[in-house]
């Protein structure tokens, strides 16, 4: 048994996964990104920082989770700034060519819930209002139970929820950041 396993779904260029892997050396982190350039940049960051407790997969999240994650194995799933623009993924990425809609649906959350052990944490952050409303509705209809937000990284503040590059850019543009935490 690997112990604590946490997913970073849509890990981007690896800012969050590198920070949290340094902070929690006894936890295994798996970053997944559908964008090959992002996955490669994340892998380079993990290697540069010599983080042996983090790995990166270039894959579509739902497919990766179905094929590679055992039931009742996850301690947490972090989903920060999932793209609401599925058509862009379909046009530019062979892994996304089959996508028909947003990732964070009731179906996906049901699948993710089966992979989470009791008490596992789900954290979601986005700057897209309508996507967040859909996410919140899907979470409310799922087996997850919404709980108060707790920053995943000790050094984070309310003004810096997860510290990703996208969060920093969107905050500098004055965009509102929506966030939700739930437990399995």
N, C-alpha and C positions, 0 to 999 in steps of 0.2 A: 504494500500500500504506500502510495506516495505521500500521504499526509495532507496538508492543506493545499488545495489547488484553486487558483482564481483565474478567470478568463478576463481578458481585455478585448472585447469585441469591437473591431474597428480601431485598432491600436494606432493608426496614423503613423507618424514618424517616430514613435516610441518614447515621447517625453514622459507620459504618465507611467508606463510600464517600467521604465528605467528607474524613475524616482521611487516607486513603491517596492520594486524588487530590492533596491538598496536598503530600504527601511525595514523590510520583512524578509531577512535572508533564509528563514526556515519555511517559507511558503514558495510553492512552485507557481510561476505565472506563465500563462500561455496567451500570447497576443495573436490575434487573427485580423488580417486585413485583406480585402478583396482587391485593393490596388497594389500591383506588384512593386511600383516605386516606393510606396509607403512601407510595405513589408520589408523590402531590402534596406531602406533607411533605418527601420526599427532594428533589424538584425545587426546592422553595422554598429548602431548605438550600444546594443546589448554586448556585442563582442568588444567594442572599445572600452566599455566600462567593466569588462570582465565579470559579468553577472551570470553565474552558473545556474541560477535558479529561475531563469527566464528563457523562453523559446518563442520564436515567431513562426507563424504559418501564413503563407500566401494562399488564401482560400476564401470561399463564400461561407459566412458564419453558420448558416443552417446546415449546410452539407458537412462542414467540419465537425460540428457538434454531434450530428447523427452518426458519423463514421468513427469518431475518435474519443468521445467523452462517455465514460461509464455512468450508469444511473447512480444516483445518491453519492456522487463524488465531489461536487463543487462546494467550496466554502463561500465563494462570491463570484458575481459576474458584473463587470463594469462595462457600461455602454455609453460612451461619451461622444456626443455630436454625430449620431448616426445620420447618414445622408438621407434627406427627404427627396432627393432628385434621382429616382430610380432610372429614368430614361437616359440620363447621362452615363450611369454605370453600364446600362445595356449597350450603349453605343461604343463605349471605349474599353470594355473589358469582357473577354470571352467567358470568364467565370460568372459574370452577371447577365449573360445573354438570355437566360431563362427566367429572370426575375419578373414578377408580375405586379409587385407593389412593395410597400414598406416592409422592412424586416420585423419591426416590433408589433406583431399582430397577436391576437389571442392564441392562434395555432402555435406560433413560435414560442410564446411565453409558456404554453402548456408543455411543449417539448423541453424547454429550458428548465422548467420546474422539476421534471423527472430526473434531470441531471444534477439537481441541487440536493444536498443533504439537508436534513431538518435544521432550521436556523440560518441557512445560507442567506447572504445579503445580495440584493439586486440594486445597483445604482445606475440611474439614467440621467444624463444631462444633455440638453439641446438648446439651441437658440431659435428654433422654428416653432412658432406658436401653435399652428394647426396640427403639426405632427405631434407636439407634446400633448395636446388635448386628446388626440387619438391614442397615444401611448397611455396616458392616465386612465382612459376608459378601458383599454385592453387590460391593464394591470388590475383595475377594479373588478373586472370580470374573470380574472384568472385565480389561481390558487395562492398567489402571492398576497401578502397583507402589507399595506403601506405603513411605514413607520417614519418617525422624524429623521431628518438628514443628519448623518455623522460623517465628517470629512474623512476620507479614506487615508489621507496622508497627514501625519501629525502637524507638519509645518504649514498646512493650508489654512486659509482664513475664509470667512464668509465671502469676501470679495474675490477669492481665488479658490473656487470649489475643488478643481482637480489639476489646475496648472498646465493644461495642454496649450500648445501654441494657438489652436483655434479659439479656445476660451479667451486667451489674452487679446487676440485680434478683435474678436467680437465685442469684448468689453470696452476696448479702446474706441470702437465705433459707436458706443452707447447702446448696443443691443442688450435686451433683457435676456438673462439666462434662466431657463426653466430647469428644475431638478426634482427628482423623485427617488425615494429609497423604499424598498420593500423587503420583506423577509419570507423565506420559503417555509 
